[in-house]
Amino acid sequence: MTDTPEREILTWQGYGDASRELAQAVVDSGYEPDVVVAVARGGLPVGGAISYALGTKGVGTLNVEFYTGIDERLPAPVLLPPLLDTDAMKGLKVLVADDVADTGETLALVKALMEQHAGEVRTVVLYAKSHSIIDPDYVWKRTDLWITFPWSALPPVSPNKPHPEEG
């Protein structure tokens, strides 16, 4: 028996299905974004998949650091370079995409920044947690479990060691 806490595990197939379902929810709501802004890094796969599913060619990213480890975070989210050209957003409909609204602080920061420049801003996430300070416009699933995403389930790759016969 292990003491591993229960987790929400998203597979690559589940991610594909979830992305299509979220895109369908956006279309069904009548919202037609001009630009999808993905919150890097976790929102990159989500934003890319949703932009393809919507046929939206305008895609941007904002790099935000908040989590530094499992349940370890900075006091507040911080924007990192390179920065998005927010002046180009004037009057546009923007869909901000992220993987999860956990505390919601990152999504709230990016939404507020986009609202200063864009015409209309909505948010989309795969998961939302009950304690999030923001309730995203489009949510695939609500959970309070720790989530294992397919793109972050494994540690970063490291250099291959040469075989002894190659040395």
N, C-alpha and C positions, 0 to 999 in steps of 0.2 A: 504494500500500500504506500502511495506517495502522498506528500503534502503539497503537491502542485495545485495551485488554485485553478478553479474552472476558468476556461477561456472560450472566447468566441473565435473560431478558426475559419478564416475565409480562404477558400481554395482559388486557384486561377480560374477554374470554370465558374465558380460562384461569383467571382469578380466580374467576369464577362457578362453573366446573366444580370447581375446587379446594375452594371453600367447601362445596359440596354433598357432595363426597367426604369431607371432614373431618367434617362433621355426621353422615354415615352411619357413619363409623368410631366416633364417640362413641356413637351409638345402638346399634350392633352390640356395643359393649363392655358395654352395660348401664348406663352412667353416665347419670343424669338430673339435670343441673344445675338448681338453683333460680335461679341468677344467672350471667350471663356478664359478666365484667369485662374490658373492652377496655383495652389499654395504649395510651394516646394518645401519638402520633398514628397511627402505622402500624397499630396493632391495631384502630382504629375501624372501618374497612371490614370487616375479618375478623370482629370481634366482632358487628357488626350482622348480617352475612349469616348467620353461624352461629346466632345467636339466633333469627332468622326461620326458618331451616331446622329447628331443633330445636323450634320453638314455645315457646321460653323468653321470657317477657315481662319478666322481671327482668334489666335491663341496667344496668351501671355502668361508669364509666371512672376510670382513674387516670392522671394526667399525669406522665410521667417524661421528664426530659431526660438524654440521654447522648451521642448523636451530635450534633456541631456542624457537620459537613460530611462529605464523602466520606472515610472512614477517619480522621476526626478526632473525638475524643471527650473528654469530661471524665474526670477521674481515676476517678470512680465515678458511677453513676446517681443522680439527685436527684429527689425527688418535688416537683411543682409544684402550686400551688393551681389550681382548687378541689380539695379532698380528698374522697374517697369516705367516706360514713358507715360506717365499719367496724364500729361497734357493731350496726348492722342486719344484719350477716352471721352473727351467732351461730347456730351449729348448721346453717347452710345448706351445700348442695353448690355449690361455685363452680368455674366453668370460666374460667380466665384465657386470653385470646386476644391474640396479637400476630402481626405479619407475619413476623418472623424471630427465631430464637435465634442471634445472631451470636456475640458473646462469651458470651451467656447471662446476663450480669450483671443486665440490666433485668428479665428474666423471673424470675430467682432472687429478686431484691428483692421484686417484686410477689407472687410465690408465698409467700415467707416472711411477708410482711405479712398476706396473706389467711389463712395457716395459724394466725396468732395469734388470729384472730377467727372464722373459719368452721369448719364441721364437717369438710368434706373438700374438698380443692383439687386440681384437675387442670389441665394446661396444654395448649394447642393452638396450633400455628403453621403457617403456610404452608410455611416453610423452616427447616431447622436446619443449622448448619454443624458440621463435625467438631470444631472447637476450642471449642465452646460448653461452659460449665461445668455446664450443665443439659441433660438429655435430656428434651425435652417428651414428654408422654404421647401426644399425637397430632401427627403430622408428615405433611404432604402430600408434600414432596420434600426430599431432602438434597443440598446443594451447597456448595462452597467458593468459588464465583464471586461477584463483586459482583452484586447483584440490582437490576434496574430494575423498580419496581412501577408499575402504570398510574396510580396516584394521585399519584406523585411524579416522574414521568418528565419533566414540563414545569416550567419555572420558575413562581413565583407570578405571577399576573396583575398588571398595572400599569394605572394610569388611562389611558383612551383619550385621545388628543390630539384636540382639536376640529379639524374640517376648516376650512381657510382661509375657506371661504364662510360658516361658522357664526360666525366670530370677529367 
